[in-house]
Amino acid sequence: MDWLAVQYISALNIIHYMHDKYSYEASLMALHDRDVYRTMACGIAGLSVAADSLSAIRYAQVKPIRDENGLAIDFAIEGEYPQYGNNDERVDSIACDLVKRFMQKISVLPTYRNAVPTQSILTITSNVVYGQKTGNTPDGRRAGTPFAPGRTRCMVVTAKGRWPR
């Protein structure tokens, strides 16, 4: 998680620097007050997938299936586990812990122009692209399936949170 936080903030710092460098928002910035309170919006996509995957690993038997190079390409899941979106404190606490920990790691990193990091679990379309680029996950999600939008559970799961196979 440390590595991911550094990569994420580094990318956001570059994006914000490039916004300033090419000044395509200069006329809008002229409308700001003299003292600008700068924030850096950090978003999270795939929270329910991450929480469900960690829940499956903790509460069920999850065995990685590896290819000839040792890369995990699928997962065999035996047993039940609490799934996000069913008002179950066991998995909800995993999701909360992920959000808190990631924000703590982000908040100590230097940001462009000393912006204050903020966090959102709302995604617009990134959940679709990230899901397309992510392989099978320990919760049973199949490769290429979009992540859930925002903080909801994935729409293709059943009422009890099961992925169709």
N, C-alpha and C positions, 0 to 999 in steps of 0.2 A: 504494500500500500504506500510505503514511503516513496518508492521509485515512481509509481503512478502519479502521486501528488506532484512530484518535481516535474515530470514530463508535462502534466496538465497545465501547471502554472507557467512553465516555460513557454508553452504554445500560446497561452492567453497573453503573456507579456509581449510576445512577438506580434500577435494580432493587434493589440492596443498600440504598440509602437508604430506599426504600419498605418494604422488609422491616422495617427498624428503626422507621420511622415508625408503622406499624400493629401492630408488636410481636406478631404472631400466633405467633411462636416464642419468646416471652419465657420461658415455663415451661421450655422445653428449654434455653435459654441459661443458666438458673440452675444447670444441672448441670455447666457448664464449670468448668475451673480458673480461678483469679483472672486469670492472664495468658493471654489468648486469642491464639493465633497465627492471624491472619486471612489467608485465601487468597481469591483471586478466580478461579474456574474459567473458563477461556476454552476454547471448543471450536472445532474446525474441521470443517466439513462440505464435502464435494466435493473432497477432496484429490486423488483419482485423476483427476477430471475436469479440474482445473486442471493437474496434471502432464501428462496426456495432451494437453491443448490446447497447452501450451507446447512439448511434444515435437514435436507435429505442425507447429507453426510453425517450429521449429528444423530439423527433419530432413526434412520433406516440403515440397511446394509448397501453401500454403494461401492461397486468394484469397477475401476477403470478398465476399459478394453483398449489395448495399445496396438499400434501398427508396428511394422518391422523396425522402425527407428526409435521405438519407445514412446512415441507421442500418443497421448490419450485421445482417441478418436470417437469413443462412445462410452456409455456407462450402463452397467447392469444394476438395476435397483430392485432390492428385495425388501418388502415390508412397507409399513405406512409411515408417513411423516407429516407434521403440520405444514400447511401451505398458506402462503400469503393471500390475504383477501378474504379470509374466513374468520376474522376476529379472534385469532388464537394468539395469546400472549407469547407463546414459545417462539413463534416465527416472527411476530411483530417486534419482539425485543431484538432479534437478530438484525432486522432492517433498521431499527433505530440506532443500534450500535454501529452499524456500517456508516450511516449518515454522520453520526457524531464523530466517529474516529477519523473519517476522511476529512471533515471540516477542520478538526483539530490539526491535522497534518498540513492542510492547505494554509491555515491561518498563521503559521510560523514562517512561511516562505516569503521572500521578498517579491513584491508586486510592482509593476510598472507605475511610476509616479506615486508610489505609496498608496495605491488604491486599497480599499478595505474589501476583502473577499466576502461575497454573499453566496448563498446556495439556494438552488431551486431543484425540485424533482420534477418539474414540468418540462416535458420535451415536446417539440413541435413535430419534426419528422426524423430527427436523428435516431429515434428508437427503431425505425424501419431499417435504416442503413446499417446501424450497428448490429442488429439482429441478422441481417443478410450476410454480414462478414464474420459472424461468430459461429463456431462449430457446435456440436451437441453439448449439452450442459448436464451436470449431475442431477438436475431436477426432472429430466426426461424431455426437455425442450429439444427439438430437432434442429440441426444446422439450417441456417437460412431463415428460420421463423422470426418475424419481427419481435422485438422486445415490447413489453406493455408500454402504452403511452403514460407518461407521468408516474404517479405513485399507485396506479391501479394494478391488479393482476392481469396477466396476459389474457386476451379475449378468447383465445381458442381453447383454453382449459375448461374443463367441465365445472359444474356447480360446486363440486368438492375439491376443485383445484387440480384435477388430473389432466395430464396431456394425452390427447388421443394418439394411439400408436398405429 
